[in-house]
Amino acid sequence: MLRIGLFLLTNLAVMLVAGVVINLLGVGKFISNGQLNLQSLLIFCAIFGFTGSFISLLISKWMAKRTMGVELIVNPRNADERWLVDTVAELAQKAGIKMPEVGIFPAAESNAFATGWNRNDALVAISLGMLQRFDRDEVRAVLAHEVGHVANGDMITLSLIQGIVNTFVMFFARIVGFAIDRALQGNRESESNSVGMGYYIGTFVAEMVFGILASMIVAAFSRYREYRADEAGANLADRNSMIRALQRLQLESGQTSMPASMQAFGIAGGMGKLFASHPPLEERIQALRNGHNSPESLRQSLS
């Protein structure tokens, strides 16, 4: 949840700046004889859309460290830190990736995340609360799950999907804004290369609506990848330990009053299934008990 949340917040900030820049540059450059030049507009939106996504990717590790207060383990100070570093090193070797940075962040909630701009320059972090309450087999399974995200290249794939989503949200929002503006102006300025307030208000509202719909696509991808990361956790660590870790998270989620956005790495948000970045824990547990992530389970995660 943290990995996706931090990425999306950074992407949103960049996209807001991009929208302002586009408006400052003027929409007139995309209008010829009163008509939108769709090819030029699409190219321009793609440049800004993918720029926002990849900036989010490139600074994801830096953002995670600063936002979550992650303390990197450079020289282990005790047995727990030594075990944590050695365990991540072992899992990374099995997954075929370079050793990620390892850190602990000061949160009582059971939580963990992995992020980074590529599979060989990643960060794996775990909350102090999870490290204290979970047994070592369960922690190892959680770490394996996060290493699985890195090995599967989930952040890079997410960035590509987000870039496409950004592009079309900006593109179609401006078409809607232009259409609204022309409808309000009527025939008075049908060949004008300028726009009125109808364009800006229409574009703003359309971006909000399309952005909400687009978030469902990103969430669906996230749910799909959680099943894959669970399977990676089962293969790299131990299937029973992975199941036990999810069961413990399930138990804690029923006993804690912390907000959904900060619940453990397996807890779905409270905005409905279509907007949840994680599938329900019981479905993930069942998929692991079946011995594999079946196509049926993966399709359910997208629905």
Buried (B, 14 or more C-beta within 10 A) or exposed (E): BBBBBBBBEBBBEBBEBBBEEBBEEEBEEBBEEBEBBEEEBBEBBBEBBBBBBBBBBBBBBEBBBEBBEBBEBEEBEEEBBEBBBEBBEBBBEBBEBEBBBBBBBEBEBBBBBBBBBBBEEBBBBBBBBBBEBBEEBBBBBBBBBBBBBBBBBBBBEBBBBBBBBBBBBBBBBBBBBBBBBBEBBEEEBEEBBEBBEBBBBBBEBBBEEBBEEBBBBBBBBBBBBBBBBBBBBBBBBBBBBBBBBBBBBBEBBEEBEBEEEBBBBBBBBEEEBBBBBBBBBEBBBBBBEEEEBEEEBBEBBBE
